[in-house]
Amino acid sequence: MIFQVGEQRITLKPGESVLAPRRVPHTFSSVAKGESRMMIAFTPAGKMEQYFRDAADPKTPEAEAVYLRKYEMELVGPSPFWKT
């Protein structure tokens, strides 16, 4: 996996970890040829559990910003990993 946390880009191998502090823009992408898996932990969890429950409902791009703000997040993209 490759992560962008603020201005720092970090490539992680299996078993490694990274801290993405609250209110620091971050994103990630798989760079493996096969399947990738990761475990995310939130401490304190705050509103994240409800965020993931609600994320199952599809949203229009316009509604996405409103949805994220409800959970104290902001989309600041585009992701540096998006392919054009």
Secondary structure, 3 states (H helix, E strand, C coil): CEEEECCEEEECCCCCCCCCCCCCCEEEECCCCCCCCCCCCCCCCCCHHHHHHHCCCCCCHHHHHHHHHHCCCCCCCCCCCCCC
